[in-house]
């Protein structure tokens, strides 16, 4: 690096690895560059304090360097980083140091917004003054959650080496948290909102924790499908146990300990409930007499030769919020907006739009074939003898419906995907 042009310093532009958002600009001398290479975390030279400092060394909002590039003159660095901690880079508490303040000189502009004579019009960078702290469930629900957000219009990028995914909404910062712990962190105010299952909300409540969480909306999706899951009481196929009462005085293994204890207490049964760290299906009969385990399709239970004797509870994913956080109007509006879009994406799942043209004389026959959320939309065409029909149907019905519509006089039949439906 050429450190000679700025009295031993070079500017270092910091860019988010996932979203490509420019986060800050610092300065490095040769010692700061060496420290960055040695530790893997962005370290700069403070011109005011005349010393090295590692970004986030006191706040925990460190910048882990994924790669470093130099410019063609070898006098400027580009650091591609993953944000750690709360993901807030600026000392003012925002995710990036770049501001929309009109008093700042040289604010961002886009050439796409230039005038006809080629002079660029300044377009401020989008910068959030407020940030919603959102928990994304890590583990089995993670990919399904990211896909749901994509259909709702949010692009989330989760690096395999970071617990702080990036999202293309400057008013939201994300953190990956195990679904089992989400309710606690939302209740404690570490997060403003989060997504987790009703099962883990119930487990949190049954464990004696006093701080509540506020359910915002139900989102019935799971790891493999859109729907509810069940926590079931299961025993080996060859077990003499036929009902929960047969487990009196015996051992049941589960990860959902508090809910399971409450279940047996309601039945008036004394059962030894043990916590299971995983691989719960393999424990009966040697390590436990029965298990309480979550199932979506039942395939894992069948593969391990287990038989269901009762359902302890059903569960689906919920968006929850901190009760204190939603007393703030901005936070409440942001959470409600997020809930609306996620619900709309859920409503659209498994549905498609269908439009076609039909002669008015054949319209009754076509309408008799069409189901719809409400009623099909019928619009006149330039030729008064024809109308356009637009409707929403279950995708599974399309392959049987289209041939019938064609035979009934439908023409120009088009099927199109749906991302969101707002009832």
C-alpha angles and dihedrals in degrees: 000000000000104000094167100088099065103034095276097325138105126194115247117204112205118211130181111249095216106037100025088229114154106238108179147326122238137167129246134194122195092273092052091049091050091049091050091052092046098049102027091231127108110263123180140185114248110221092195097048096030093224142098118269131184113220109250096012090137103022097042091233092126126170113227109206114230096176142347127217131186127212125242092268092050091232103101131056130210114203118197106203146177114224118232132190113025090340093240108138104177121076087232089068100258130120095246136027094227114103140200091219107133091215091068113100119231099017120180123290137180123222086215087069096054124131123249092265091056097256110139119237113219114247113186119233112251108255126174119226089189127042129198112217105220128187118216115197112248121213126024095004096044101090094041090051093050090049091050090051089050091056089047089056102262123118111210121185117195116191113211088230099051137063091204110079119196121237129193092237114091090202093062132065119188134212127187110231129169110258089235091063101036098094092053095051092045091048091049092052096244085121128030093211141353146173122247141135128280085237093064092042088055091046090052091049094046092050090071098255110155102202108089131211125220117234110223104178143341117247108186102206133117139179097290107014148015107263145063128308128216133224103214136188107233137179133184115284091246095045118122088222110111104161136024089256089066088067094066107140093004133114126262122188122208145140090226094070104157095045091047092051090050090049094055091042090057088053091049092239127142106221131161105236113196128191115245120208093203143298085071094161093068096055102082127114102007101040100024139009094227141355138219106217138164117249133184102175103003092236095120092051091050092047089056092046095247126152125211115230100171145357114243096189144331122233144186135179118278135191105229132184140199107260092222093049093057092057085075107085095217093050093045092050091049093050092046091050090050091048092050093053094045091049090049090053090050092050090052095051112114093007132105136187121246127194131176143157122242138173113254090240090060096041097098091054092049094046091052088063097047125090116191143179088250115340129324115265112243120196130181119243129214088264104066091211091067136059134190118236122202124183145152121238141169109276092228089064096056099086092055097037102051096061089050092049090050091051091048092057103273116151133185091023112188127184116198135179124251125215100180139014118189107197 
